[in-house]
Amino acid sequence: MLFINKEKVDEDVEKIREYTLSPEQLQESIARKEKEKKEIKEKSEGLTFKDVVAMTIAIIELILPYFLICIATMVAVFLFFWWMGMHRY
């Protein structure tokens, strides 16, 4: 209940800090923020090996159960028809 508008308060405090800075400090603050945004963008642009491994594991976890069920069904059908062919007479 006390922290409902915490983000808004934090934004307002940051604006007040920016208004009280000297022009040189303001330019340094803007340059620092731009640098941080650029670093975040560079980190998020490319896929790393860890990203590829994580996506591969996720796909395997989703598809593998269905794949195993399909294989088990095919083996069961094959064995049923093979057994029926062997016990024909």
C-alpha positions in Angstrom: 0.0 0.0 0.0 2.8 2.4 0.8 4.7 1.6 -2.4 1.9 1.9 -5.0 3.5 4.9 -6.8 7.1 4.1 -5.9 8.2 4.3 -9.6 6.6 7.7 -10.1 8.3 9.0 -6.9 11.7 7.6 -8.1 11.2 9.3 -11.5 10.3 12.6 -9.8 13.3 12.4 -7.5 15.6 11.8 -10.5 14.1 14.8 -12.4 14.7 17.0 -9.3 18.3 15.8 -9.2 18.7 16.6 -12.9 17.3 20.1 -12.5 19.7 20.9 -9.6 22.8 19.8 -11.6 25.1 22.3 -13.2 25.3 22.2 -17.0 28.6 20.3 -17.0 27.3 17.7 -14.5 24.1 17.4 -16.6 26.1 16.8 -19.7 28.2 14.1 -17.9 25.0 12.5 -16.6 23.4 12.4 -20.1 26.7 11.0 -21.5 26.8 8.3 -18.8 23.1 7.4 -19.4 23.7 7.2 -23.2 26.8 5.0 -22.6 24.8 2.7 -20.3 22.0 2.4 -22.9 24.6 1.6 -25.6 26.2 -1.1 -23.5 22.9 -2.7 -22.8 21.9 -2.6 -26.5 25.2 -4.2 -27.5 24.8 -7.0 -24.9 21.3 -7.7 -26.1 21.9 -7.7 -29.8 23.8 -10.9 -30.4 23.1 -14.5 -29.6 25.7 -16.1 -27.4 26.5 -19.8 -27.1 24.6 -19.8 -23.8 21.5 -18.5 -25.5 21.7 -21.2 -28.2 22.2 -23.9 -25.6 19.3 -22.6 -23.5 16.9 -22.5 -26.5 18.0 -26.0 -27.6 17.4 -27.5 -24.1 13.9 -25.8 -24.1 13.0 -27.2 -27.5 14.2 -30.7 -26.4 12.1 -30.5 -23.2 9.0 -29.6 -25.2 9.4 -32.0 -28.2 11.1 -35.0 -26.7 8.1 -36.4 -24.8 5.9 -36.3 -27.9 8.7 -37.8 -30.0 9.1 -40.7 -27.5 5.4 -41.3 -27.4 5.3 -41.5 -31.2 8.2 -44.0 -31.3 6.7 -46.1 -28.6 3.4 -46.2 -30.5 5.1 -47.2 -33.8 7.0 -50.0 -32.0 3.8 -51.3 -30.4 2.0 -51.3 -33.7 4.9 -53.0 -35.4 5.2 -55.7 -32.7 1.4 -56.2 -32.7 1.4 -56.9 -36.5 4.5 -59.0 -36.3 2.9 -61.1 -33.5 -0.3 -61.4 -35.5 1.7 -62.6 -38.5 3.6 -65.2 -36.5 0.5 -66.6 -34.9 -1.7 -66.8 -38.0 -2.4 -70.5 -37.9 
